[in-house]
């Protein structure tokens, strides 16, 4: 993972999946939105 914000809070699993730490979920969502990606609704 190249993005420093995301690197600290998630791990890449394969080509299309990310494992996101619960503690960093809000930061990951914000960083992904900035990059033009969106995650599904919070559960």
RABELLIN-V868681 format. One record per residue. NEAR is the number of other C-alpha atoms within 10 Angstrom. Layout:
# RABELLIN-V868681
near = <NEAR,NEAR>
This chain:
# RABELLIN-V868681
near = <11,6,10,9,15,21,13,14,18,17,14,13,9,7,6,6,9,14,10,18,13,10,9,14,15,14,14,21,17,16,17,16,12,10,10,8,10,12,10,6,5,6,3>
